[in-house]
Amino acid sequence: MFKALLIKEFRLILRDKQALAALFIMPAIFILIMSMALKDTFNSERSLVDYAVVDLDKTAESAALGSFLKVDKGLHEEKISLTDAAGRQTALRGELDFVVEIPAGFTAELGQGVALGPRRLKLYAAADIKKEMLELFQARLLNGVQQLRLENLRKELTPLLSEAVLTLAADKFKGFELPPEALLKLSFNGRFKGQRPTSTQQSVPSWIVFGMFFVIIPLSTIFIGERRQNTLLRLRAMNVSTPALLLGKIVPYILINQLQMWLMIAVGMYVVPLFGAEALTLGRSISGLFLVSFGLSLTAVGTAMLIAVVFDTVEQATTIGGIINILLGAVGGVMVPTFYMPKVMQSLAGMSPMAWGLDGFLDLFLRGLGPQAVLPEFGKLVFLGLFLLCLAGVIFERKVKSL
C-alpha cells in the first residue's frame, strides 16, 4: 500500500510542470544572477573602506603604524595630499571614508609609555559612515598602536635578556597555532564568525534553502486537490492511517529536495565559473550536507503540510505559503546576508529556520567544518519539522472526523 502511495505521489508531481520549474529552474537562475551581480561586493580582495594617512611625525614608527592598516584587505589606502583641513574635508566629501592624522611628536610620546596627550591620533570620518564601520576602523588603529608599544617594549627588554632565554622562548613557541574552532570563537563577527563568504558561497546555499521551501506550492496544491475530490477520504476508508498518508507525502518531497540541493551545488561548481564568478568548493563533509538538507526538507515539508491542512483552497494555500516563504527568507539572510544587518535584525534572523539551514551550509562550504559543527542546526530543524508534521496530522484528523 505504501509503495502505491509513493507511485501516486510521484505521478502527480511529474504532471505539474510549472511546479517542477519553480523547484529546479528558478533557484538555478537565481544562483547565476546573484553570483554574478554580487561577485564584486562579496569579493574578499575588494576594499570595503577607503582611507588616507597624513603622517606629520615622519618617523619609522609612524610609517609602521600606517603599514598595520595595509594588512587588512578590506582597507584601501589612497595616496592623496591632505596637509590641511580643507583638503581633508574635500576628500571626505568624495571617495574617502576615513583620514588618519599622525601628529608630530606622536612616536616620542608613545615611546615614553605614558597616556597619549596632545599628540594623540586624529581620525576624521565621513558624515555617512556606519557606526559599526567606525568602531571596526578604530579597533584597527588601536591594535596598531598596541603593536608599536609592544615593539618598543621588546627593544627595551632585549638587552636585559640572555641569549639562552631568548632561544628557549623561540623554541617553546615555534609553530604554535590555534585550532580552527578557537579561531572561530575569537573572531569579530558573531554570525559569520569573522569570515565573509564569496558571492557563490552566499548565493548557492541561500537559494538552495529558499528553493527547498518552494515545495509548499506543489504539495499544498496536490493535497487540497485530493481533499476536495475526496481521494483522501477514500484512502482512509481503505484503512490507510493518517501517519501513512503523511509519510506518503513526506518521502517524495524529501527526495526532490535532495535532487534540488545537488543540482544547485553542481550549478555553483561548474556553471557559475563560466560566467566569471568564483566556483563553489564542496567542503569536506558530504555527511554534513545530508544532515542539513534532510533537516531543511523536514521543516519545509512540515510547513507545507500544515498550510495544506489549514486552508481550504489552493489560492489561499499558495498565497499564504508564498508570503511565509518570502518572510522567512528575508529575515533569515537569504535575500540580505545577516552580516549586513543591524544587531536587532541579526537576533531576529536566529528565529528563522532558513537561517539555521544557511548557517549549516556555510559551516560546510565556507568554514570547511565537519558534521559535528552542523548538529545544532540539524537538531533544531528536525525538531521543528516533526512538530509541524504532528500538528498537521492532528488538524487533518479532526477535519476528517468532523465530516
N, C-alpha and C positions, 0 to 999 in steps of 0.2 A: 504493500500500500504506500509506504513512504517513497519507494522508487517511483511510483506512478505520480505522486505529488511533485517530485522534483522534475520529472519529464514535462508535466503540465506547465510548471512554472517557467521552465526554460523556453518552451514553445511560445508562451505568452510574451516573454521578454523579447525574443527574437522577432516577433511580429511588429513590435513598436520601434520602428527605425528612427523616429525623431528622438526618443528617449536614449537609444544607443548612441546617437550622435552627440547628445548632451553629456553622456557619461564618458565617452572616449575622445571625441574630436575637440570638444570645447576646451577641456583642460590642456590638451596638447597645443592648441592655438594660443592660449593664454601664456603658457610657458615660453613659447617662442617670442611672443610680443613683449612680455615683461622682461625677459632675459636680455633682449636687445635694447629695449628702451632704458633700462636701468643699469646697463653694464658700466657706464662711466660713474654713475652715482655710487655704486657699490664697489668700484674698483679700489682695492686696498692700496694701490700705488698712487691714487689720485689724492691730492691735498684737499683737506676739508677746511683748513684755516690758512689764510694768507697774512703774513706779518712782516714787519721790518724792525731792525735793531739799530738804534742810534748809540754808538759806543763813544762816549765822551771821555772815558777813562784811558783808553788806548794802552792797555796792558795785556800780557799774555793770559792772565786770569779772566779778564773781561771778554777776551776773544773766546776763551774756553766756555764761558757761560753761554755765549751765542751758539757755540757748536753743540751744546747739550740739546738744544731745541731741534737741531737738524736731524737728530737721530730718529725722531718721530716722523714716520712717513705721512702722517695726517697733517703735518705742518709744513708750509712752504714759505721760505724767506724771499722777500722781494728786495732787490738791490736798488733802493731809491734814496736820493738825498733828502734827508729830513732833519736839517740842522736848526730849524726854527719852528715856533708854534704854528705859524701859518701853514708851513709845509706839512706838518703833522695833520692838521685839520683837513687840508686838501686831500691828503692820502686817505683819511678815514671816510671822506665823502665819496671816495672812489672804490678801489678794489680791495683795500686792506681791511682786515678785521681788527688787528692789534698793532700797536707800536710800542716797543720796549726801549726805554731810555736808561742807559747805564751811566750814571753821573761821574764826573771826575772825582777821584779820591775814593771811589767805591771799594776797590781792591785793598787799599791800605787800611781802611776802616774794617773791612771784613777780616783781614789778617790779624787784627788786634783781638779778635774773639769777643767783641762787645756787640750789644744790640745795635742794629743799623740806625743811625740818627739822621742828620740832614742829608746824607749822601745815600739815601735808600733808593732802590729801583723805582722807576716810574713806569706805570703801564697805562697806555691810552687805548680805549676800546671804542669800536664803532657804536653808534647810538642804538642800532637794532640788533646787537649781538645777544644771543640767548644766554640766560643765566647759567645754564649747565656748561656751555662752551667757555664762558668766562671763568668759572670755577676750575674747569679742567686745565685751561691755559695757566692760571695762577698756580695750580699744583705743579705743573711742569716747571715753571720758573723757580718755585720754592725748592723743588727737587734739585735743580741745577745749583742753586745757592748752597744747599747742603753738601752736594758733591764737592764744591770748591772748598768749603770749610773742612771737610774730611781730608781732602788732599793736602791742605795747609797743615793740618794736624799730623798727618803721616810724615810730611817733610820734617816737622819739628821733632818727632819722636824717633825717626830712623837712626840718627846718630847715637841715641841712647841705648839702642838695642844691639845685642851682639849678633854676629853673623850666624851663629848656631841657632839662635832663637828664630831669626828670620827664615832660615832654611827649614826648621821644624814646622813653622807656621805654614810655609808654602806647601810642604809635603802633606800636612794634615788636611788642608782644604783643596788640594788638587783634584779636579774632576768632580767636585761636588755639584749635584744637580737636584732641583726639586722635581718630584714626580708630577705627571700631568694633572692629577687630581688636586694637588696642592696649588699648582699654578692657577687652576680654575677658581679656587676659593679665594685667592689673593687678588684676583683681577678687579678692574674698576667697575665694569658694567655688570649688574646682577643677573639680568635675564639672559644676556648673551655672553656672560662670563668673560668679558674683555675681548672677545673675538667677533669681528664683523664678517658676515657671510658675503660671498660674491653674489652677483645678480642671479646666477644659475642656482647656487646653493640656497638662495632665498626663494626663488620662483618655483623651482621644481617641487620641493616639499609643500609649499603653500598651496599650489594648485592641485597637488595630489590630495591633500586634506579637503580642500573645497570640492573637488570632483567626487570624492567618496560620499560626501553628504548629499550629492545630487541624486542618489538612489531614492530620495524622498519622492521624486516625481513619478518614475515608473512604478514603484512599489505601491504608493497610495492610489495611483490610477487603476492598477490591476486589482488591488484589494477591494476598493469601493465598487468597481465594476462587478466583481464576483459577488459581493454582498447584495447589490441591487438586483442581480439576476438570480439570486437565491442559490448560487453554486455552493457557497459556504454552508448554508443550511442543509443542502442535500448531502454534503460530505459529513456533517455532524450526524445526520440520520443514518449514515453508514458506519456509525460508531468511531469516527475519526475524532480524536480528542483535540482540545484547543492547543495543548503543547505541540502535538504532531503537526497541526495546521501552521502554527507559528514557525516551527522548525523547517517546514517545507518552504517557507518564505525566506528564512534567515540564510540557509546554506547557499542557495543560488546567488544571492546578492553579496555574500561574503566572498565567494569565488570571483564574482565580477569585480569587486573592489581590489582583489589581488591582481587580476589582469590589468586593471587601471594603473595600479602602482608600478608594475614592471614596464608597462608601455610608457608611462611618463618618465621613468628612470632612463629608459632607452632613448627617449627624445632628448633628455638632458645630456646624456653621454655622447650621442652620435649625431643628432640633428642640430642642436643648438650651436656647436662649434662651427658648422658650415655657414652660419650667419654672423660669425665674428665674435660671439660671446664665449666665455670660458666654459670648458666641458665640465660636467658633473663627475666627481670622483665618488665611487660607490661606498667607500669606507671599508672597515674590516670586519663587520658583523652582519652576516646575512640573517642569522637568527634574530638579531635585534630588529631588523626590518620587518620580519614576520610578526614579532611581538607588537610593534607599534601599529602595523597595518591591521592586524586582527583586532586589537583594541578599538581602533578607529572604526572599523567595519561594524563591530558590535554596537557601538554607540550610534553610528549613522543609521543602521537598520532599526535599532530600538526607537530612535526619534521618528523615523518614517512610519513604523508600525503604530506608535502612539497617535500620530497625526491621522493615520488611515482609519483607526477605530473611533476616534473622537468626532471627526467631521463626516457629514453625510453625502457631500457632493465632491466631485473631482475638482471643480473650480475652487471650492473652499480649501481643500487639502493642498493643492498646488500653490495657491496664493500664500497661505499661511506658511507652508513649508519653504517657499522661496524667501519670504521675509525672514524667517528664523535662520535660514542658511546664510543670508547676507549679513544679518546682525552678528551671528557667531563669527563669521569671517572678518568682519570689520573690527570687532573687539579683540579677536584672538590673534591679530598680527598677520593675517593672510593678505589683506589689501594694503595696510600700512605697517611696516615692521615695528615691533614693540620698542626697539631701541631709539626710534624717532618719537615715541610717545612721551608725554609727561608722566611723572611718577604715579599720579592718580589713575591714569589710563593703564599703566603697566600693572598696577594692582588689580584693576578690573579685568585685564586680559587673563589673569590667572584663573578666572571663573569659567572661561570658555573651553570646552573640550577640544576645539580646533587648536587652541594654544598648547594644550597638552600634547597633542599629536605632532604639532610643528616643532615643539621643543625636543620631543623624542627623535624626530628625523634629523634635527640639527646636531644633536648629540652624536649621531652616527655619521652624517655627511660632513659636517664642519669640524667637529672636535675629535673624530676618529675613535670614539669610545666604544666599549663592548656592550653586550646585552644587559649587564648588571646596571648600567647607567640609565637605561630606559624602563627599568622595573617600576619606579614610582608612577610614571605616566601610563604604563601598561595597566597597573593595578587600578588607577582612577578611571581609566576608560572602560575597562571590563566591568567594574562595579556599576558605573553609570549606565552602561549598555544593558546589563542584566536587570537593573532596577526599572528602566524604561520598558523593557520587554515584559517584565512581570506586571507592571502597571497596565500595559496594553492588553495583556491576557485577561486581567481581572475585568477591565471595562468591556472587552469583547464578550466575555462570558455572561456578564449581566445583561448586555443588549440581546444576546441570543435567548436568554431565559425570559426576557420581557416580551418576546414575540408570541 
